[in-house]
Amino acid sequence: VYLQVFDHNRMAHPTAEGLLQVVVLEARNLPPMDFGGSSDPYVVIHFDTLKLKTQMIKKTLVPVWLEEFKIPTTKKAPLQIDVFDHDYSSRDDYMCSVTIPESELFSGKEVTKWYTLT
């Protein structure tokens, strides 16, 4: 999955609230989960107790979301990215995931890179 992450935290003042900006750009080489060889993927982002979700993209293995999330932060935590396949007649299928460690999220620099989903 291709993500852009920027830490807007004021690390000089660790008790101050900050903002973690996460842009879910795209994914490639997703596994086919539906009859016909495609998937209807969406991303679920977990940060601490917060859970956010992208829109579902129909019938693709190379989705482009371009969705931005601004996550208020009061502490450092890893970012969990899960990809699911939307199913219309049954429970959604888990496809793959990646956990981005705190050290990459709170570096004070913008990071735009491909993360390997497993």
N, C-alpha and C positions, 0 to 999 in steps of 0.2 A: 504494500500500500504506500502511496506517495503522500507524505504529510509535510506541512509547514508548521513549525512550533516556535513561538516567541514568548519569552518570559518578561512580563511587565512588572514583576515584583520589585519592591524596593528592598533589596537584600541587606542594605546597610541598616535597615530598621526591621528586624525579623518579626516584630509583633504587628507591623502594618499589613493591612490587606493588600493583595496584589491581584494580578490578572494574568491568566495563562491563555494565550490566543492559539487555537488549534484550527488549521485549515485542512480538511480532508479533501485532497485533490483528486486522486484516481487510484485505481488498482488494475492489475493485469495478471493474466494467467490464472484466473480463479477456476476452481474445479466446476465442471457442469453438474448441477444437482437436479435439474428438471428433465422430464421426458423431452426428447428433441435436442439435448446437448447444450442447453443454456442454463442460466440462473437468473434470479431476480434479486440481486444483492443490495444490502444496506449495511451500514456500519453502526455499531453501538460503542460509544466511548464511556469508559468508567474512570472517574477521578475521585478518589476518596469515597464519599457517599453519593456523589452526583452521577447520574446516568443520562446521556444524551444520545440522540439517534439522527442519522441522516435520512434523506428521502430514499425510497427504494427505486432502483433503476431496472426497468423491465428487460428481460431476455438479452443479457449480455454477460460476457466473461471479462470484459475490459471497461468497467463502469467509470464514468467521470462525474464526480459529485460537485466539486468546487464549493463546498459548504464550510462556512466559518463559524467557530464557536468561541465565545469568550467566557472563560471559566474563572469565577472568583476563587481566590485561594487564600487560605489563612495558614496553611502548612504545606510542606513538601510531601509529595506522594508520587508513585509511578502512575503512568497513564496506560490503561488497558484498552486495546483496540480489538474488537471482535467483529467478524464479518458473518452475516447470516443470509440465507436464501429465503425470501418470502414465499410462503405457500398459501394458496387460496383456500384449500380444502382441509389442511391439516396444520399441525404445529410447524413453525419456521425451523429450518435446518441450520445447525451450526456449520460453518464452512472452515474458518481458520482464524488465527489471532496473532497478536504481537503485544508484548509489554515493553514500554519505553521507560527506561530507568530515570530516576530523579536527576541523576548527573547530567543527562542530556536535556531534560526539560528546563532546569534552572541554572543554565550556564550563563545567562545574561546575553546570549547571542541568538539571533534568528537561525533556526536549523530547518533546511528544506532538503529532504532526502527520501529515498526509497527504503522502506522497512520490509524485511522478509516475513511473510505470514507463514505460520506453521500450524 
